[in-house]
Amino acid sequence: MPARKPEDLDIMIGQFINAGDVESALTLYEPDAAFVVEPGKVVTGKDAIREVLSGVLAMKPTISIEVEAVESGDLALLYGSWSLTGTNPDGSAVNDTGKSREVARRQPNGDWLFVIDDPNGG
């Protein structure tokens, strides 16, 4: 199921994270997309993003995302608020919230993909 509008990307990535499906999550990114792991640390490309997302999915998280989008032609800026619960490897609980910012691009076939994903960009 492709993202037919920019805000579908955040909705779909939330669904894939909740399902523990890293490979489907990766279909939402351009091949050379950038992912901001933390301020000052950016990874690029699907292999690097897979590694980051696999770490997140190891917590068996449940995430909820609310999103707004500002679209201009073939580019969109997404603003999201999210909350996540999960379990660290040591068994301790994870309860986190944040604000995300992403840049998405309309592809030639009309689908949208992430170009830049900053889950802590708020």
C-alpha positions in Angstrom: 0.0 0.0 0.0 1.7 3.2 -1.1 1.5 6.6 0.5 -0.8 8.6 -1.7 -0.5 11.8 0.3 2.4 13.0 2.5 0.7 12.5 5.8 0.1 8.8 5.0 3.8 8.3 5.5 3.7 8.9 9.3 0.5 6.9 9.6 2.0 4.0 7.8 5.3 4.0 9.6 3.4 3.9 12.9 1.5 0.9 11.7 4.7 -0.9 10.5 6.5 -0.1 13.8 3.5 -1.4 15.8 3.6 -4.6 13.7 7.4 -5.0 14.1 7.8 -4.9 10.3 11.1 -3.1 9.5 11.1 -4.2 5.8 7.7 -2.6 5.2 8.8 0.5 7.0 11.8 0.8 4.7 9.5 0.9 1.6 8.5 4.4 2.8 12.0 5.9 2.3 13.9 7.0 -0.8 17.0 4.9 -1.4 19.4 7.7 -0.2 17.1 9.1 2.5 18.5 10.6 5.6 17.5 9.6 9.2 18.4 11.8 12.1 19.3 9.4 14.9 20.0 12.3 17.3 21.2 15.8 17.0 24.5 15.8 15.0 24.1 12.1 14.0 22.6 11.4 10.7 22.6 8.1 8.8 21.8 7.8 5.1 20.5 4.9 3.0 18.1 2.1 3.6 20.7 -0.2 5.2 21.6 2.3 7.8 18.0 3.2 8.4 17.2 -0.6 8.8 19.8 -0.8 11.5 18.3 2.2 13.4 14.7 0.9 13.1 15.7 -2.6 14.1 17.0 -1.2 17.3 13.7 0.6 17.9 11.7 -2.5 17.1 13.7 -4.6 19.5 11.8 -2.7 22.3 8.5 -4.2 21.0 7.1 -0.7 20.8 3.6 0.7 20.5 3.6 4.1 18.9 0.9 6.6 18.3 1.4 9.5 15.8 -0.5 12.6 15.0 0.6 14.4 11.9 0.1 17.6 9.9 1.6 18.3 6.5 2.5 21.3 4.5 2.6 20.5 0.9 4.2 22.5 -1.9 4.2 20.9 -5.3 6.3 17.7 -5.2 7.7 18.4 -1.7 6.0 18.3 1.7 7.1 19.1 5.3 5.5 16.9 7.9 5.0 17.9 11.5 4.2 15.1 13.9 3.6 14.4 17.6 4.2 10.9 18.8 4.2 8.8 22.0 5.9 5.4 22.3 5.8 2.7 25.0 8.0 -0.4 24.9 10.6 -2.4 26.9 14.3 -1.9 27.0 16.6 -5.0 26.7 17.1 -4.9 30.5 13.3 -5.2 31.0 12.7 -1.6 32.1 9.8 0.3 30.6 10.1 2.9 27.9 7.7 5.8 27.8 8.7 8.5 25.5 7.1 11.4 23.6 8.4 13.8 21.0 7.8 15.9 17.9 9.0 14.9 14.5 9.8 16.7 11.3 10.1 15.0 8.0 10.6 16.0 4.4 8.8 13.9 1.8 8.9 13.9 -2.0 6.2 12.9 -4.5 7.6 10.2 -6.8 7.0 10.1 -10.5 4.3 7.5 -10.0 2.5 9.8 -7.5 3.5 8.0 -4.3 5.2 9.8 -1.5 8.5 8.8 0.2 10.5 10.2 3.1 13.7 12.1 2.0 14.6 13.2 5.6 13.2 11.7 8.8 13.9 13.4 12.1 11.8 11.8 14.8 13.1 14.2 17.4 13.0 17.3 15.2 10.6 19.3 17.4 
